[in-house]
Amino acid sequence: DASPVENEQPVQDAKDKLQNTVDDPNSTTEDIKKAAEDYTKAIDDAKDARDDAKDAGNTALNQDASPVENEQPVQDAKDKLQNTVDDPSSTTEDINKAAEDYSKAIDDAKQARDDAKDAGNTALNTDANPVSNEQPVQNAKTALENVVNNATSTTADVNKAAEDYTKAIADAKQAREEAKTAGDEVVASAGNVAQNATVAQAIADYHATTTAADNSTKTTADIKAAADKVAAAIKAANEAGNQTDNGNTDNTGNTGNGGNTNTGTDTDTGTNTTPDGLPDTNTPGTLPDTNGNSTNQGDTDDGSENINLPDTFGPDDGDATLPDTNADGSTISNGQHKDGKKLVAAGKAQSNTRIAAAQQAAGTTSRSANQQADLPQTGDGDATRTSMIGLALATLLGLFGLGAKRKRDDE
């Protein structure tokens, strides 16, 4: 019985030789006996070699494959060796080859794992600033550290964790730049309201946040939040600047530099008037008369009839110049600014015609007109002075005449 080595090539060769010798009529008894002995020896030798190969295979199967025993190439090589050893049809050469393959798979896996761990450690030492404090980056870094230090991690696990960490850094940096670009655009959109106290503070806070983020002490989320606050401040400032006078008392008491009036119509109900009695209106095509937050708040009275907004604040004290006194006791002087509006005085002399026209249109009497109505008329003053001079002359003449009469009587 040549099993389980009957398929071994030396055994088959010896068997064929014995068969040919037996079948050859010229073979001697000695030839046949020698061929039979050779065949038996081939079987014995093959069995010994097979046993040695199986021992080597089992030794290979029992070798320490850690920490790569769970690597797929290692597992595949081990399964193949086990099947080869257990297969009675396997040759000694098959067993030896499978054992060699398994040992090589272990060595290759260990080398690949070492390379992966080196790559992982290199990734861990990557400069992740300024996004090292971003949560996705920190999470990816922790995952990579755990994989590298875990003996059961495969090479694929280490490589994947290293790739994920590198990608997390790149993604965080891109998100950071996009947030800063968007925030800078918001700041640039402030325009005319950039000097608004709330807007200016929000912008300053935004710049402080971006600087801190560059030093890895603030996050991209912080930058976005700061930019949102700037946007909200800009919106609020713009909305405040676009509010119209709807009859509220915001500009009650404003005067148009000596009584000048805007002779148009606006959204005002018409009941809100300045102290000199002039209607609180605008010229057609201009912005409504507001409390100083309009977009044309810098317009001043140039002495013409096309006046956009009231040029002063507070009650008019009756003369043609500033200062006028506000309700809170403060005063407004020539050249002074209030809420972004330059305050100028036009002068009564340049305004009388417009005052009268506005008074007639409004159906009211201005304070300046009332003051002028209280003064004496120029013609009446001249007549009074003439009468008084005549009376003085008559008195003097009478006295001279009386003195001359007394002198004649004495003579």
C-alpha positions in Angstrom: 0.0 0.0 0.0 1.7 3.1 -1.3 -0.9 5.5 0.1 -0.8 8.3 0.9 2.3 8.7 -1.2 1.3 6.8 -4.3 1.1 10.1 -6.2 4.6 11.1 -5.2 6.8 11.3 -8.3 9.6 9.1 -6.9 7.0 6.5 -5.9 5.4 6.6 -9.3 8.7 6.3 -11.1 9.8 3.3 -9.0 6.4 1.6 -9.6 6.6 2.1 -13.4 10.2 0.7 -13.4 9.0 -2.4 -11.5 6.1 -3.0 -13.8 8.3 -2.7 -16.9 10.8 -5.1 -15.4 8.2 -7.7 -14.6 6.7 -7.4 -18.1 10.1 -7.7 -19.8 10.7 -11.4 -20.8 14.4 -10.7 -20.8 14.5 -9.6 -17.2 16.2 -11.8 -14.8 15.0 -12.8 -11.4 17.7 -10.6 -9.9 16.3 -7.6 -12.0 12.8 -8.1 -10.8 13.9 -8.4 -7.2 15.9 -5.2 -7.5 13.0 -3.3 -9.0 10.7 -4.5 -6.3 13.1 -3.4 -3.6 13.5 0.0 -5.2 9.8 0.6 -5.3 9.3 -0.4 -1.7 12.1 2.0 -0.7 10.6 4.8 -2.7 7.3 4.4 -0.8 9.1 4.4 2.5 11.2 7.4 1.6 8.1 9.3 0.3 6.2 8.5 3.5 9.1 9.8 5.6 9.4 12.9 3.5 5.6 13.4 3.8 5.7 13.1 7.5 8.5 15.6 7.7 6.6 18.0 5.5 3.5 17.6 7.6 5.5 18.3 10.7 6.9 21.4 9.1 3.4 22.4 8.0 2.0 22.0 11.5 4.9 23.9 12.9 4.2 26.7 10.5 0.5 26.7 11.4 1.4 27.0 15.1 3.9 29.8 14.7 3.2 33.2 16.3 1.7 35.3 13.6 0.9 38.2 15.9 0.2 41.1 15.5 -0.8 40.2 11.9 -2.7 37.0 12.4 -5.9 38.8 11.5 -4.5 40.2 8.3 -6.4 38.8 5.3 -3.4 37.6 3.4 -2.1 35.8 6.5 -5.4 34.2 7.1 -5.7 33.0 3.5 -2.2 31.5 3.6 -2.9 29.7 6.9 -6.1 28.2 5.6 -4.4 27.0 2.5 -1.6 25.3 4.5 -4.1 23.6 6.8 -6.1 22.2 3.9 -2.9 21.0 2.2 -1.7 19.2 5.3 -5.1 17.5 5.8 -5.5 16.5 2.1 -4.2 12.9 1.6 -3.7 13.6 -2.0 -1.3 16.5 -1.3 2.3 15.8 -2.1 5.2 16.5 0.2 6.1 19.3 -2.2 2.6 20.8 -1.9 2.8 20.8 1.9 6.3 22.4 1.9 5.1 25.0 -0.6 2.0 25.9 1.5 4.2 26.2 4.6 6.6 28.5 2.9 3.8 30.7 1.6 2.3 31.0 5.0 5.5 32.0 6.6 6.1 34.6 3.9 2.6 36.0 4.3 3.3 36.6 8.0 6.6 38.3 7.3 5.1 40.5 4.5 2.2 41.5 6.8 4.5 42.4 9.6 6.5 44.6 7.3 3.4 46.3 5.9 2.1 46.9 9.4 5.4 48.5 10.4 5.2 50.7 7.3 1.6 51.6 8.1 2.5 52.5 11.7 5.3 54.7 10.5 2.9 56.5 8.2 0.4 56.8 11.0 3.0 58.3 13.4 4.1 60.7 10.6 0.5 61.8 10.1 0.1 62.3 13.9 3.1 64.6 13.8 1.6 66.6 10.9 1.2 70.3 11.7 -2.5 70.7 12.0 -2.5 74.4 12.8 -4.5 76.5 12.7 -7.3 73.9 12.7 -5.9 71.6 15.4 -8.6 72.6 17.8 -11.4 71.8 15.3 -13.5 68.9 16.7 -13.4 66.8 13.5 -9.6 67.1 13.4 -9.3 66.1 17.1 -11.7 63.2 16.6 -9.7 61.9 13.6 -6.4 62.3 15.5 -7.7 60.3 18.5 -9.0 57.6 16.2 -5.6 57.3 14.5 -3.7 57.1 17.9 -6.0 54.3 19.0 -5.6 52.3 15.8 -1.8 52.7 15.9 -1.6 51.5 19.5 -4.1 48.7 19.1 -2.4 45.3 18.5 -5.5 43.9 16.8 -5.6 46.7 14.2 -4.8 45.6 10.7 -2.5 47.4 8.3 -5.6 48.5 6.4 -7.0 50.0 9.6 -3.9 52.0 10.3 -3.7 53.2 6.7 -7.3 54.2 6.7 -7.1 56.1 10.0 -4.0 58.0 8.8 -5.8 58.9 5.6 -8.9 60.1 7.5 -6.8 62.3 9.8 -4.9 63.9 6.9 -8.3 64.5 5.1 -9.8 66.0 8.3 -7.0 68.5 8.5 -7.4 69.5 4.8 -11.2 69.8 5.0 -10.9 71.9 8.2 -8.4 74.2 6.6 -10.6 74.7 3.5 -13.7 75.3 5.7 -11.7 77.9 7.7 -10.6 79.8 4.6 -14.2 79.8 3.2 -15.5 81.1 6.5 -12.9 83.9 6.6 -13.6 84.8 3.0 -17.3 85.0 3.7 -16.8 87.0 6.9 -14.5 89.5 5.1 -17.2 90.0 2.5 -19.8 90.7 5.2 -17.4 93.3 6.8 -16.8 94.9 3.4 -20.5 95.3 2.9 -20.9 97.6 5.9 -20.2 100.7 3.7 -21.6 103.9 5.2 -22.7 102.2 8.5 -19.2 100.9 9.3 -18.8 103.8 11.7 -22.0 102.9 13.6 -20.9 102.1 17.1 -22.6 98.7 17.2 -21.3 97.8 13.7 -17.8 99.0 14.5 -17.7 96.9 17.7 -19.0 93.8 15.8 -16.3 94.2 13.1 -13.6 94.6 15.8 -14.9 91.4 17.5 -14.8 89.6 14.1 -11.2 90.6 13.5 -10.2 89.5 17.0 -11.9 86.2 16.4 -10.1 85.5 13.2 -6.8 86.4 14.8 -7.5 84.0 17.6 -8.5 81.3 15.1 -5.2 81.7 13.3 -3.6 80.9 16.7 -5.8 77.8 17.1 -7.7 79.3 20.1 -10.9 79.9 18.1 -12.8 77.7 15.7 -14.4 78.1 12.3 -17.7 78.1 14.0 -16.6 81.1 16.1 -15.7 82.9 12.9 -19.0 82.3 11.4 -20.8 83.4 14.6 -18.8 86.6 14.6 -19.6 87.3 11.0 -23.3 86.7 11.6 -23.2 89.3 14.4 -21.6 91.8 12.0 -24.3 91.1 9.4 -27.0 91.5 12.1 -25.5 94.8 13.2 -25.3 96.1 9.6 -28.9 95.1 9.0 -30.1 96.9 12.1 -28.1 100.0 11.3 -29.5 100.1 7.7 -33.0 99.5 8.8 -32.7 102.3 11.4 -31.4 104.6 8.6 -34.3 103.7 6.3 -37.1 104.4 8.8 -39.5 107.2 7.7 -41.3 109.7 9.9 -44.8 108.3 10.3 -46.1 111.1 12.6 -44.0 110.2 15.6 -42.5 112.9 17.6 -38.9 112.0 16.7 -38.4 115.2 14.8 -40.9 117.4 16.6 -39.2 120.8 17.2 -36.9 120.5 14.3 -36.5 123.8 12.3 -35.4 124.4 8.8 -32.7 127.1 9.5 -34.7 130.3 10.1 -38.0 128.9 9.1 -37.3 127.4 5.7 -39.8 124.7 4.7 -39.8 121.8 2.4 -42.8 122.5 0.1 -43.6 119.0 -1.0 -45.5 116.1 0.4 -44.3 113.0 2.2 -45.6 110.2 4.3 -46.1 112.4 7.3 -49.7 112.9 8.4 -49.2 116.7 8.4 -49.9 117.1 12.1 -46.2 117.2 13.1 -44.9 120.8 12.7 -41.9 122.8 13.6 -42.1 125.5 16.3 -42.3 128.2 13.7 -45.6 126.7 12.5 -44.3 125.4 9.1 -45.5 122.1 7.8 -43.2 119.1 8.4 -42.9 118.1 4.7 -40.4 117.4 2.0 -39.9 118.4 -1.5 -41.2 116.0 -4.1 -38.7 113.2 -5.0 -36.7 113.5 -1.8 -36.6 111.3 1.2 -39.1 111.7 4.0 -38.3 114.0 6.9 -36.7 111.6 9.5 -35.0 111.8 12.8 -31.5 111.9 11.4 -31.2 108.4 10.3 -32.0 108.9 6.6 -29.6 108.0 3.8 -29.5 111.7 2.8 -28.9 112.8 6.4 -25.9 114.9 5.3 -27.9 117.4 3.2 -27.7 121.0 4.4 -29.7 124.1 3.7 -28.0 125.9 0.8 -30.4 128.9 1.0 -32.5 127.6 -1.9 -36.1 126.4 -1.7 -35.1 122.8 -2.5 -34.4 121.7 1.1 -34.2 118.0 1.8 -34.3 117.6 5.6 -34.5 120.0 8.5 -31.1 121.5 9.1 -31.3 122.0 12.8 -32.7 120.3 15.9 -34.6 121.6 18.8 -36.8 124.7 19.2 -36.0 127.8 17.2 -35.3 130.7 19.6 -36.6 133.2 17.1 -33.3 134.6 15.6 -31.7 133.7 12.3 -28.6 132.1 13.8 -27.6 129.2 16.0 -27.3 128.2 18.7 -30.8 127.1 19.5 -31.7 125.4 22.7 -32.8 121.8 22.7 -35.5 120.4 25.0 -32.9 118.9 27.3 -31.1 122.2 27.8 -28.3 121.5 25.3 -27.6 123.9 22.5 -26.8 123.5 18.8 -24.1 125.8 17.3 -23.0 126.7 13.8 -20.9 123.9 12.3 -21.9 121.4 14.9 -22.9 117.8 13.9 -25.7 115.8 15.3 -26.3 112.2 14.2 -24.2 112.7 11.1 -25.9 115.9 10.0 -24.0 119.2 9.7 -26.0 122.0 11.3 -25.9 125.4 9.5 -28.0 128.6 9.7 -29.5 130.2 6.6 -30.4 133.6 8.0 -33.9 135.2 8.3 -33.1 137.6 5.5 -32.8 134.8 3.0 -35.9 133.0 4.2 -38.7 135.6 4.7 -40.1 135.0 1.2 -40.2 131.2 1.7 -41.5 131.6 5.3 -44.5 133.7 4.1 -45.2 131.3 1.2 -45.0 128.3 3.5 -47.3 130.0 6.1 -49.8 130.7 3.5 -49.7 127.2 2.2 -50.0 125.7 5.7 -52.7 128.1 6.9 -50.7 129.0 10.0 -48.8 132.0 11.3 -45.1 131.6 12.0 -43.5 132.8 15.1 -41.2 135.2 13.1 -44.3 136.7 11.5 -46.0 137.1 14.8 -42.9 138.8 16.2 -42.8 141.1 13.2 -46.5 141.9 13.6 -45.8 143.1 17.1 -43.3 145.7 16.0 -44.5 149.4 15.1 -45.1 150.2 11.4 -42.4 152.3 9.7 -45.0 155.0 8.5 -46.6 155.4 11.9 -43.2 156.0 13.6 -42.4 158.8 11.1 -45.7 160.6 11.7 -45.3 160.5 15.5 -41.8 161.9 15.3 -43.0 164.8 13.1 -45.8 165.8 15.5 -43.4 165.8 18.4 -40.9 168.1 16.6 -43.7 170.5 15.7 -44.9 170.8 19.3 -41.4 171.5 20.5 -40.9 174.3 18.0 -44.2 175.9 18.9 -43.3 175.8 22.5 -40.0 177.5 21.9 -41.5 180.2 19.8 -44.2 180.9 22.4 -41.5 181.3 25.1 -39.5 183.7 22.9 -42.7 185.7 22.1 -43.7 185.9 25.8 -40.2 187.2 26.8 -40.3 190.0 24.2 -43.7 191.2 25.3 -42.6 191.3 29.0 -39.6 193.5 28.0 -41.8 196.0 26.1 -44.1 196.3 29.0 -41.2 197.0 31.4 -40.0 199.9 29.1 
